[in-house]
Amino acid sequence: MGRKARLPKSSAEPVSRKLTAMQWDETPAQRRHRATKILAALRTEFPGAQTALHHQNPFQLLIATILSAQCTDERVNMVTPGLFRRYPGPEHFAAANQVELEQEIRSTGFFRMKTRNIMACSSAIVERHEGEVPRVMEELVALPGVGRKTANVVLGQAVGVAAGVVVDTHVHRLAQRLGFSSAQNPGEIEKDLMEVFPQENWIEVGRSLILHGRKTCVARNPRCPVCLVHELCPSAGLFTSR
């Protein structure tokens, strides 16, 4: 097993293409074996990896995940304590004053859209599910404002159900750099990761890749020389030493 390179034709080629230009020449079985070694290495760096979003129940995690879109977890964690005191459950969010709720979450960005989604989602939970967050992927993604990423976060973290792999911007980037997917669509990336990793690892994979993407394999100037999976990464040769 080795590298099979397709280097950019010029330095003007988009960076996103440079990051996915290098691929391992490997069989599916070899790719799965490499994935197992990568996850084992990340497990030593991030033992017991958990979501950074503070929550006490599945509904709070659902709301926090909706708020985290285009926003840092740190900012969400600053907003949610007061938010959940004022709105303890879905029935309270469903009956909220829209303008007041917008002001409560304003600092998370896209607050008008998030407010609409939160209120509609909460109403659906009350009306369709007797106030309980669904524990089935199909029912979760049927809620307003809930996609597979949000559903996977809730199911994996709060319920312990491995229905898929969380694909956020970090997982998107690392799946390509690690040679696990060449897709751009999050749904296709998730499918590729689900083929590479066994189902019992799907929850852990998303968490570990997110943490690794934040700490080491950052979007710009990834810290390849100190990366634990440097020797297992087909993109490592695309970056100069930092």
Secondary structure, 3 states (H helix, E strand, C coil): CEEEECCCCCCCCCHHHHHCCEEEECCHHHHHHHHHHHHHHHHHHCCCCCCCCCCCCHHHHHHHHHHCCCCCHHHHHHHHHHHHHHCCCHHHHHCCCHHHHHHHHHHHCCHHHHHHHHHHHHHHHHHHHCCCCCCCHHHHHCCCCCCHHHHHHHHHHHHCCCCCCCCCHHHHHHHHHCCCCCCCCHHHHHHHHHHHCCHHHHHHHHHHHHHHHHHCCCCCCCCHHHCCCHHHCCCHHHCCCC
